[in-house]
Amino acid sequence: YPKFAAFGQHLDTSYDILGFQRVLRFEAGDELKDQRGSFNKWVKKLFTASLKVLEVQAPTSYLESLSAKKRFKWTLSHKKQSKSLNECLSEFHGKVAQDFTLTKRSHLHKEEKEPKTLQVDFSFDNSDVSYDPGDHLSIFPRNETRKVEYLKSRMNNNPPSDKLVTLQVYHDGFWENAEDLPSEVLFDDLLYYFLDINMVPSQEMMDVFANAATDKKDKETLTFLAQDDVSYQEWLEESKCVCETLRDFESISLNSATLVGYLTVIKPRRYSIASSPQGRNLSLVVGMVEYQTKTGLTKKGLATGNLNDMQIRTSLPGFIKYANKVHFRLPEDPSWPIIMIGAGSGIAPFRGFWMRRFEQQQDGYEVGKTILYFGCRKKSMNLFKNETESASKSNQSLSSLRWMMQCSDNKLLDFEREVAFSREPGQPKQYVQNLITKDAAKIYDLWQKKGGYIYICGKIQMAEEVGQAIIETLTHLGNMDKATATATLEDMRKLGRYQEDIFG
């Protein structure tokens, strides 16, 4: 991320300038590189360094507790199960979880050597829940059955499957409920929907594994990985999850409560909704996460794996995110021009945008200029090409969108689509930001002179480079210096006329 830990760095520099004494050098934690473990190491160093600076002598028992291993145990409830899985997820995450049922799954291109891009269509029953173009669906992915069963086979003292369980941790002489996990849930629900068993074990967990290993070589290797940062970073590159690590070190024999105590929680996965509301239905456009590690180990994303593998008419839990948000919204007045800029699966929210504006056109509203600048690798990956052509005044052929909207041929959008191909054989590489530079005069006119709105969706690098192209446009066509152009862009952000929905 371009502004990774920027606020912490800013504070550290500011305190230094003001003459404060630095107790310990600034460090940044990376969630992809054992952030929790890095913080725990740092905070222990901070504590001992602070004692020296303040000339304070801490009790020996307290210092010993800093390096003590955490103790965990299960408590069983004899209550009957009264809450559904969705109620448990809702209570724990503070969101209203509901079922979304898969009705259709389509592959949006046929390039076998390129990452898959899926359109997945869902229905939902809750009439109190709706969405607008630009909203997100967050889903709670489910761990793979084979991994859960393997993990259960490797853990000792698993609680009964029909009892509600709560994990407790020993702290200062008392057993307390673990803060980071739900209480009184079924063990299987915990393993399938709450615990991130796909995480790469932290160094702290490797140390726990080392203590639980009975084989001398396993113990030595695990201890070395737990203590040597360089070797651990190299090991991280293999992205081996908890189950794969346990397969590598077969002598590990661990209590289930202890292992669960060191696991993190699965986070909901957020996806831009790729449709405009048509009854209680919605669509997503999802780029499959699939890759191979340096040694050839095949890995795939948990959530995209669920979406690719789940059976039609089966459901997964989720929630509509930010249903009342004001960010990434179409202008209230549809007559304002809009400029949509995206690449790959970043096209998702824009499908909802052009569908909504198409509806408004059918309903007799004056709808302004609608432009899509899209980047993809090849012509065969030009997603929704036929659909956007059918909505445009420049194309009179029938296709799915016009059929779906039941529109007349004389009510078509003033819609333009420009596409950049970065890997098309026989053509020079072109990226979406190159299109922005090429059409700078048109964009400046629609955006700055005619009150238009710019929307950007896609990866951070693309959004940054598009932003630079926009600043250059303001500089050259608006006769501004770079500082003024940058300030103008920020003003547009505040006015909601330059909006981004970006991801890593």
N, C-alpha and C positions, 0 to 999 in steps of 0.2 A: 504494500500500500504506500502511496506517495507521501502520506503524512503519518507514517507509522510512529506511534508513541510521541508525536510532535508536541503535545501539551506537556508531557513529562519532561522532555528535553528543554522546552521553553522555560519551565519552572526552575529546572536545575541551573540553566544559564543565568536566569534572572537573579536567583539567590546568590550566585557566584559574583555577579556584577555588584550586587548590593553589599558584598563583603561578609556574607554568612560563611561559617566554617562547614565544609563538607565532611560529614562523618564517614560516608562511604560513597564510592563513585556510582554514578547513575548507570543503571542497567535496564534494558527493555526486555520484556517477556514476549515470546512468539507462541501463539496458540498451537501452531503446527510443530513446535519444537519443545514440548513439555513445559508449557507456561507455568502451570501450577508448581511443578518441581523446581523450576528456576526461581520462582518467587519464594518458595519455602527455604531454599538454600540462602537466598539473599537476605531474607528477613532474620534468619538466625545469625548471619554475619553482622547485620545491622544491630541486633540486640547486644551481641558481645562487644562490638565496637563502641556502642553508646555507653556501655558500662565503663569502659576505659576512659572515654572522653569526660564523662560526668563523675568519674572516680567513685563509682558505686560498687559495692560488693554484694552480688546476688547470692541467695542461699544455695548451697551445693545441690540440694534436692531439686531446686528449680532448674538449675543448669543441666542436671541429669535428665530431667523430664523433656528437655528440648530434643534430645537424641533418642528418647524412648520410642519403641514401636507402639503404634496404636493398637488397642484391643477392641475387638468387635464381637457381638453375639446377636443371636436372633431371639426375639420374644414372639410368642404365638398368641393370637387372640382366639377366643372360643366363640366369638360372635359369628353369626351367619353372614355370608356375603350379601350385602344389600346395595352396594354401589356397582354400577356397570363400569366397564373399562373407560368409556368416554367420560363418565363422572369422575373417575380417578384422575384421568389426564387433565380434565378441566380444573379440578381442585388444586392439583400440583402446579400447573403452568399458569393458572389465573386467566385462562381463556375458555370460551365455550366450545368444546370439541363436539363434533357431530360426524356422522358417516357420510362419505362421498363414494358413490357407487360407479365403478368403471363401466361405461356403456360402449366405448369404442376406442381402439388404439390404431393409429396409422403411422407408417414410416413416411417421412416427408421428403426423403431422397433415397436413391438406390446405389449410392457410391459405397461399395463394400469396404474400401480401404480408408474411408473417412469415418469419424465418430457419428453414430446414429443420432438423428434428430426425430423425436416422436411428437405427434399430437395425441394427447390423451383427453378424452371427453368424459365428464362425470355428470351425474344427476345427484340431487340432494333433496331431502324431504322437508326440511325446516322452512316453513313459509315466513318465519320472522327474520330470516337471514337473506340479505340481498347483497349486491355489489355493484360497483360502477367500473367502467373501463379504467385501467390503471391500478386497480386493487390487486391484492395478492391472496393466493391460497397457501396457507402453511399446512404441511402434512406431518403426521407423526409416523415415521417409517417403522417397519417391523424387522427385527433381526431374523436372519435366516434360520430355519428349523435345524438344519444340520449343524450349525455352529452352536446353537443353544443346547442341543442334545449332547454334543461333544463336551461342552463346558460342564454340563451337569455330571457327565461321566468322570470328569477329572477332579471335581470338588468333593470334599468330605463333609459329612453331616449336613446334607441338604435338608431343609425343612419340608414338612409334608405338603404335597401339592394342593390339598383341599383346605388348608388353613391360611388365615390372613396373617401376614408376617410384618414385623417392623425390625429394622436393623438398629442396634444400639451401639454406642461407642463409650468407652470408659474414660471419664474426664474428672480429674481432681477428686477422686474417691467416690464418684457417682456414675451410674449408667444413665446415659441420656440418648434420646432418639437422634439418629444421624440427621443433620440438618438438610443435607443435599438430596435426600431420597424421600419418596412418599411413605406414609405409614399405613399399616393395615391394608396391605394389598396381597393378592395371590403371588406366590413365588414365580410362577410362569409368566404372569403379566409383567412382573419386575424385569425378568430376563428378556422378554420379547420387545417391550415397549419403552422401558425406562433406562436400562443400563447399556452404555456404549461398549459392547464387547468387541467392536471393530477398532477401538482405539489402539494406538501403539503404546505398549506399556511404558510408563514414565520410569525415570531412574529410581524413584522411590519404590515403585512396584517391583522393579528388577531386584532391589535389595530384599524385599519381602520374598520374592521367588528364591533368591539365593539362600535365605534362611530355611526355606521349605524344601530345598533340594537335598536328596539323600546321596546322590552320586558326587564324588569328589570333583570330577572335571566340570560337571554342570555347575556346581557351587562356585568354583573358581572363576568360570567364564561369566556367570551372572554377577558375581561380586565385582569383577573388573568393569563390566558394562555399567554397573550402578555407580562406580566411583570415578571412572575415567571419562571426562566429557568428550574428548576427541573421538574415542572409540564408540561412544554412545551415539554421537552425531553420524558417524559412518554407518552404524547399525540402523539408525532411523531411516536411511535412504531406501531400505528394503521394505519399509511400511508394513512390517509384520504385526498383525493384530494379536490380541491376547491368546486366541486359540492357536494360531500358528506358532507363537512363542512357546506355548505349553507342549506343542508337538515336537519342537526342537529340543526341549529339555524335559524328557519323559519322567525324570525322577522327582519332579516337583509334586509334592503332596500337600495340599492346602485346604484348610477349612473354608467352607463356602462363605461364611460371614466375613472372614478376613479378606478374601478375594473381592467380594462385592464392595467392601468398605473402601477399596482403592480404585474402583471403577468410577468413571464420570457418567453424567447423564446424557442421554441422546437429546440433541436439540432439534426442535421442529425445523423442517426445511421449507423455505419460502420460495414460491414461484409466482411470477407475474401471470395474472389471468389473461388468456388470449382469446377473449370473446366479449361480446356485449350481451347483457342478460336477455335470454330467450326462455321464459319459464324458469324452472328451477334447474338450470343446466349451466355448465361452464366448461371451458377448455383450457388446457395448458400446452405450451410448446417447450419441450425439455430436451436439452442436449445430454446424451448418455455420457456418464463418466466411466471410461474404461481405459486402462493403460497397463503397461508392463514395467516392472522394476528392472534394474540393471542386470539382475540374474535371471530375468525371464518369468518372474512370478506375476501372474495375471491378477489385476485388482479391478474392482468395479465399485461405483458409488452405492451406498446403502439405499438411499431414497430413489435414485434413478433405476436401480436394480429392481426395487419393488414395482415401480411404474411399468417397467419392461416385462416383468415376469408374472404379475398378478393376472388372475383369470377374469374374463369379462363377467359382469354382474356380481363380482365380489367388491367389498368395500374396504376403505381405509379411513382412519380418523383424521380429522383436520379442522381448521377454522379459517374463516375469512379474516385476513389481517387488515387492520386499520380501515374498517368499513366506513368510518366517518372522517377519514383523513382529508387534508386539503392539498397534500403533495401529489404530484404526478396526476393532475386532473386536466381534462379538457376545459377550454374557456367556457364560461357560462353562456356567452353569446356565440353561437356557432358560426356567425358571419366572419369572425376573425380568422385569418390564415393560420395554419399550423404547419410546422416543418418537423418531421420525425426522422431521427438519425439512429440507426442501429446496425448491428452485425450479428450473424448467427441466430441463436435463440433469443437474442435481444429484440427480435421482431415481435415477440409475444404480446406485450401490451399494446403495440401499434395495431395489431389485428382488431383488438377491442375498440381502438380509436376509430379506425376507418369503418368498422361495422356500425358504430354509434352515429357517425356523421352520415353514413348511408341511410340509416333509419330516419334521421332528421331531414334529409333531403326528400325522402318519401312522404314525410309528414307535412311538407310544404314550407319548411324553414329555409331561409337563405343561408347556405353553407359556403364558407369561404374556401379559398385555395387550400388544397391538402396535398402535401408533398412528402414522399418517403425516399430517403437516401439509405440504401441497404448494402451491406458488405457481406460477401460470402466467398467461398473458395472457387467454385466452378458454376457454370451455367446450369448444370444439373442440380445444383443446391440452391437455386433461386427460389426460396420458400414462398408459397402462396402467390406465385406469379399469375396464374390463371384467375385467381380470386380477385386480385387488385385490378387486373385488366378488365374484368367484367363490371367493375364498379365505376370505371372511368369513362368519361364522355368520348375519349379517343378510341374506345374499343366497343363495338356493338355486339360482340358474341355472347351467347348465353353461357353461364356457368353456375357453379354451386352457390355463390353469394347471392346472385340475383334471384335464383330459385328459392333460396332460403328466406330471403326478405320479401318475396312475392311482390316485386317492384315492377313498374312499367318502364319500358325502354327509354322514355323521354325524361326520366328523373335520375340521371346519373351524376356522379360527383365530378367536380373540377379537380381531378386527381392526377398527379404525376408520380412516376416511380423511376428513380435512377439507381443503377446497380453497379457496384465495383466488384471485380473478380480478382482474387489474389493468387489463384493457382490454375487459371484456365490455360490449357496447353496452347502454345502459339500466340499468346497475348502477354504484353508486359504486365507485371504485377501492379494492381491498383487497389487502394484501400478507400474506405468510405470518407476519410478526411480529405483525400484527393478530390473527391466529388464536391466537397464543401468549398475548396479553393477554386475549383473550376466554375462553380455557380455562385461565386461570392456576391456578384452584383444583384442577382435575383434574390438571394437570401437576405442581403442587407435591405433591399427595398421592401420585402414582405415583413421583415422583422422590425426594422427600425422606423420605416416610413409609414407602414400600413398596420402597425399594432399587432403583428403576428407573435406566435408563441413557438419556441424551440423545445423539443423533447429529445433526450438522448438516453438510450438503453443499451447496455452491453458491458463488456469488460472495462476495467479501470483504465488500462493503457489506451484503448480506443477513445474513451471519453476524454482523457487528457489531451490526446492529439487533436481531437475535434475541437476542444476548447481553445487550443493554440491557433487552429485555423480560423476560428471565430474571432479571436483577438486580432489576428492579422487582417481580417476583413474590416473590423472596426477601425484599425489603424489606417489602412489605405483608403477605404471609401468614406470613412467618417472624419478623415483629416485629424486624427488623434495621435498623441504620443502613446507609448505602450502603457504607461501608468494610468492614463485617462481611459484607454480602452479596457484595461483590466477592471477599473472602478465601474465602468459602464456595464460590463458583464455581471459584476457583483450586484449592481442595482437591478438588473434584469432578473437575477435570481430572487431577490427580495420581493419583486413584483410578481413572481410566479411565471415570468415570461421566458425563463431559461431553466428547465427542470431536468434532473438526472435521476435515473434508476440504474445504478451500476453495481457490479459484483466483481469478485476477485478472479 
